[in-house]
Amino acid sequence: MPTPILMPALSPTMEEGTLSKWLVKEGDEVSSGDVIAEIETDKATMEVEAVDEGRIGKIMVSEGSEGVKVNEPIAVLLEEGETDSDIDEASLNSSGNGSSGGTGDSDAVAKQAAKDENAETTAQVNGAAPDPTPIQNSVSGDRVKASPLAKRMARNEGIDLNRLNGSGPHGRIVKRDIEKALEEGIGKPADKQSPATQVSVAATVPVAGALDERLYPADSYEAIKNDGMRKTIAKRLGQSFNQEVPHFPLNIDCELDELLAFRKDINAMSPEKGADGYYKISVNDLIIKASALALKRVPAANASYTDEAIIRHKHADIGVAVAIDGGLITPIVWKAETKGLVQISEEIKDMAARAKDKKLKPEEYQGGTFSVSNLGMFGIKSFASIVNQPQGAIMSVGAGEQRPVVKDGALDIATMMTVTLTCDHRVVDGAVGAEFLAAFKRFIEQPKTMLL
């Protein structure tokens, strides 16, 4: 019997994803292990491999489809001797867990509705999004059922959905109904309506993501659709800052002159560029190492809050904030306290490069016990980040700059850096945060101690 290919769960917490690209087409022969598609999660794009060999009989979810649930059929694989005539039965009878068998008429209708939706999600690739505003029938007051693509086409063509009969499941208006209306010249009421009526109809179908046109004319801005990453950032940080985590910041200044000299010395010992073992340690690499050692020195800061217990982590797993197109991601240096500077540097460079291409695996950026965000390279003197739950704290690093300082009662010049520790007060108290920053400061200002 034809085998449904299901939307895979690419991480333990994944519930849905975007089918960003098909690498095969209907009729292609595939073998076990062949990469057949790319799936976009909240912050990464993952490759999907075929688990069986056969022929791609039907692609059920088109490229660009968002919100595809885990274990939902996305394609049908035909084995040797099977034909396309078997596909409908296979696709309608496949359940969410990959099993097959009779399901009854209600399930068939639901599956058909899902297929109609998937066939029309190509509009989302062009920036359209499901319209959350229901359209009311101007006569009966009942909701007009129409797919997002049908609504968009009707709006662009000036077609009144009230005047159409839907051919989709439960009378839903779909793409083919709009195309038929255009061919037959029906459903265009613009020349028969008063200006007031036309404004009323338009007002019920706002452009997705649009602002109030009384303040911002539609042609005065460009709406850039939120991808999965931006939605996840907004949701999680909104929860962290506004609802769940009582934040407070702590600031401290660190002198960098010893650290800069230390960095210069160890980089000078690196082999010539191009030779095996060449390295170039950055200030950020040293900050990551110092953070990890400070967390081990003050384990109460390396903790997470739960309703039942305070979780003290055994290792310092440091998330390093990396800016990428459309958002931010924090690849993690696992067990950073056990790694040398060269290994930390190489891991960060590798993960940062793959993060920009959205090629990180979920296990490389999900989790962690502490985060570091460094905006010093942009000239930012100081800032406070939002805690990335369930971590207990995040450290924000500003630019190193020469400042006047007082040493032994005399005015002097030193290279100084301001860092800000944002703490979840439920787990990291003020005294614990201050103790962590004091330990971090000692490692930064006496960098050779990091080698002990």
N, C-alpha and C positions, 0 to 999 in steps of 0.2 A: 504494500500500500504506500502511496506517496507520503513522504516524511515532512512535516512542517519544521521550518527553521525558526526558532524562537528568539525573541529579543533577550540577549544574555544579561546576567547580573555581573557587572564588571568590578563591583566592590560590595562588601557586606551591607552597606547602607543604601545602595542604589535601588530606587524604585521605578525610575523612568529615565529615558534619555532621548537624544536626537539622533536619528539615522541620517548622518551628514552626507554619506557618499556610498554608492554601490560601486564595487570594483569588478563586478561581473554583470552580465545581462541575461535575459531569458534565453534559454537554449544552450548556454555555455556548460561545458563539462567541467566538473570540479572533483578534486581528490581530497581526502582527509588531510587537513593542515593547510590547505590553500586559503589565502586571505581573500574574503569575499566582500567585506564591507568595513566602513569606519563608523564608529559610534561615538558621539560626543556626550560626555557626562558634564557635570558642573564646571570642571576645570581642566579637562584633558580629553584628547581624542584617542580612542583605542581601536585597534584592529580586531576584527572578528574572523575566526578561522572556521572552515567547514569541518565538521566532525565525521562526516560520512562522504563517500564518493557517489556521484550520480550526475544528473543534469538539472540545471535550474529551470523548473517548469513554469513557475510564475513568481513574480515579485509583487508582494501584497502591500508593502509600505514603500512609498516613493522617497527619493532623496529629499532631504530637508525637513522631513516630518518630525515634529516636536512632540514631546510628551508621550512617547511610545512606551507602554508599560512593560516591565520585565515579564518574560514568558509569553508575551503576545506574539502570535505568528507573524513573521515579516516576509517569509518566502516559502515556497514549496519545492522540495527536492524529489525528483523522479528517479527511481531505480531502473536498472536495465529491464526492458520489456514493458514498462509503464508508459502510458500516453497522456496527452493533455486532457483527455476526456475524464480522467480520474481526479483532476485537480479540484474542481468545485466541491466534490464530496470530501476530499481530504481537508480543504481549507475550512469548510463549514463545520466539520465534525471534530476539528482539532481543538482541544481545550487548552486552558492557560498553562497546564503543567506538562504539555507535550504529549499526552495520551490521545487516543483517537477512539471514536465510537459514536453511536447515535446520540443526538442531543435534543431533538424536539424542535418545533417550529419557532418558539420564542428565541432560542439561542441562534437559530439560523437568521432570524430577522436582525438580531443584535449584531451578528457577524457581518451581515450585509451592510448595516449602517456603518460599522467601523470601516469596511472596505470603501464605502462612498466617501467617508471622511478622509481616508488616506489618499484616495485618488485626487482629492482637491487640495491637499496641503502644499502643492507646488506654489500656491500663492504666498505661502509663508516665506519661501526662499527669496521672494522679491520684496520682503519687508512687511507684508500684510500680517495681521494677527487676528485671532478670533475676536469678533465683536461682542463684548459683554452686554450690550444694550439690546434687550428684546424689542422687536418691531411689533406694534399693535395694529390689528386690522382696524381701519378707519371706520368701518361700519359696525361690526360685531363687537369689537374690543378685545377679541381673542388674540393670543400671540401668533404671529406669523412665523412658522417654522422654516428656517432657511440655513444652509451651510454658510460658513464664513466667506468662502469664495463666491457663492451666489450673491451674498449681500454686497460684496465689493464690486462685482460685475454690474449688479443692478444700480449701485450708486454711481459708478462711472458712466453708465449708459443712460441714466435718467429713467430707469424702469421702476414702476410702482409694484412692489411685491404683492400688494393686496389684490392685484388684478390677475395674478397667475395661480395656476393649480400645480402643486408639486407632484413629481413622479417618484420621489424618493420614499424611503420607509416612513410610514405614518403620515404621508402627504407632505413630506419635507421638500422644499424647493432646493434643487441642486443645479450644478453647472449646466447640464443639458437642457433644463427648463429655461434658463436665461438665453442660451443659444437659440432655442426654438422660438422664443419670444422675439428675438432680434430678426430671425429669418421671416417670421410672419408679420412683423411690424405691430405687435400688440404690447400693451403694458406701458406705453409712453404717454403719460398724462400731462406732460409739461405744457402743451399748447392749449389744454382745456382747463387748467387750474389758475386760480388767482395767485398773485405773488405771495399773499399771506399763507395760502395753503402749501405752496412750494417750500417756503421757509420752514413750515411745520414738519413736513416730511423729511427734509434734510436734517433737521435738528434731532430727529429720532435715530439717525444713523451716523454718529460721530466717527471721524477718522481715528483709528486706533493710535493711542499715544498723543492725541492732539491736545493743545492748550485752549483756553477760552479765547475764541476768535474776537471777542470784544476787546481783548487786551493785546492779543498776538495774532495778526492776520496769518492765514494759512500759508501764504507764500513768503513769510518773513523768517522762516526757520526750516531746518531739516530734522525730521524725526528718525533717530538711529535706534533701531529695534534692540531691546535688551536681549542678550543671549543668556544661556543657562548660567554662565559664570557670574554675570552682573546681577542676575536675579538672586543667586545664592549668596553673594556678598551682601546685597541689600537686606536679605532676610535674616542672615545669621548675625551681622553686626547690628542691625536694628534691634534684634532680640537682646543682644549682649548689652548695648548701651542704654536702651530705653526701658527694658522690662526686667531683666533677670540679674544683671551683675552690678553691684554697687562699686563703682570705680573710684580710685583716687590716685593722683600722680605724686611721685617723688623725684626730685631733681638733684643731680650732683655734677660737679665739674671735675674732669680728669686732665692731668698734664700729660702730654703726648711725646715730649722730646726724647725721653729714654726709649719709648716704644718705637719711635721713628728711626732712631739710631740702631736699635736692635734689628728692626726689619731690614735696614740697609745692609747690615753686616751679614745676616743669614742669606739674603738674596745674592750678595757678592760671592758667596761660596757655592752657588748653583753652577752646574756645568754650562758650557756655552749653549746658546739657543740652538735647537735642532738636534742636540745630543740627547741620548737616553738619560732620563732622570732630570731633565731641565724643569725648573719650577720658578715661580715668582709669587711670593707670599704677599697678600694685600693686608692693609690695615683691618679690613673687615674679617679676614681669616683669623687674625689675632683676637679680634673682639669676640668671635664665636667661641674660640678656645677659652678665653678668659671668662665668658659667661658660663660655659659648661663647668669649669673648675670652681667658680663661685657658687654655682648651684649645689655642687657636691660639698662645698664647705658649709653652706647654709641649706640643708635639705628641706627645711620648712618652706622655702620659697619654690621648691621644685614639686609642687603639689596641685591637686585638683579638688574641687568641692563636689560632693554629692549630698543628697538629703540625709543619707544614713551614716556617712563617714567622710573623713578627710583622707584622700589618697596620696600617699607619699611615693613618688616614683623612684625606682632604684637607679635609673640612668638619666643623664641629661640629653634628651632628644630635642635638638634645637631646630626650630623652623626658621628659615631665612627668607624674608619677604623679597619677592622678585616681581617687578612691574612688567606686565605683558600687555599686548593689545587687548583692550576691553576690560582690564581688571588687574587683579593681584593674586599671586599664588605663593605658598610658603613650602617649598621643598624642604625636607627634613634631613639633617645630619644626625643619624642615629648613633647613640652612645658616643657623643662628641668628646666626652671626657677621656675616652680610651684612645683617641686618634691623634696622630701627630699633625703638625701644621701642614705638611705637604699633602697628606691624605685629605684633610679638611678642604684645602684649597682646590684639589682636583675634583672632589665630589661636588663642591658648590659650582664650579665652572661647568661641569658636565650637566648637572641638573638645571642650572639656569638656562643653558643653551637649549635643552630639550623642552623646558617649560615654555619658552617663547614659541616653539612649534607645537605646543599642546601635546607633547609625546610622553609626558610623565605618566607612570603607572599610579593608580590610586594609593597604593601602599607607600609611595614615595612622598606624598604630600598630605595624607590624612593621618591625624594623630599628633604626636609630639607633646612635649611637656612644657615648652617655653618658646617664645618667639623673639626674634631680633629684627627690627626694621631700621634700615640705615638710609637716610636722605642727605647725608653729609656731602655726597658728591654733587648735589644740586645746590649747595650753598645754604641749606636750611640750618639755622643755628640751633633751634630746639623745637620739639613738637611732642605731642602725646598721642600714642596709638590707642586703639580700642582692643581690649582683651579678646583673644581668639579662643572661645570656649571649646573644650572644657579646661583649657590651660588656666593657670592661676595668675599669670603675669605676662607682660610683653615689654621689652625695652626698646625705646626709640633713641637713635643715635644721630646727633647733629654733626655739623662740620667742624673739623679741626682748624683753628685759626689762631693767629698770634694776638694775645691780649696782654694788657698791663696787669701784673700781679705783684703782690707784696711778699718778699722772701726775706726772712730774718730782719724784718723792720725796714727793708729798703725796697724801692720800686724796681721791678724787673720786667722783662718780656718773656713770655712762655707760650708754647703752642697748647691751646686748651680745647677741650671737647666737652660739650654738655650732653649728658644722657638723662632720659626721663623713664622711670619705671612706672608703668600703669598697673595697678594691682587690683585683683578681685578681693574686696575687703572681707568676704566670707571665709577666705582661706589664707590670704597673705595679709597679716596685720602690718601696721605702720612700722613697728619695731623690727619685724622680720624683713620687710622691704628695705629698711635702712641698713640692716646688717648685711643683706645681699649686696647692696650698692657699695658698702665699705669694702667688702671682699673683692668685688669686681674692680674697684679703684686701685687696690693694692696690686692686683695682677697687671693692670694696664700701666701703672706708674713704675712697677718693678718687674718688667716682662720676663726677665731671666728666671723668676720663680715659677713660671709656667712650665719650665723644663724639669723641675724637681719631682 
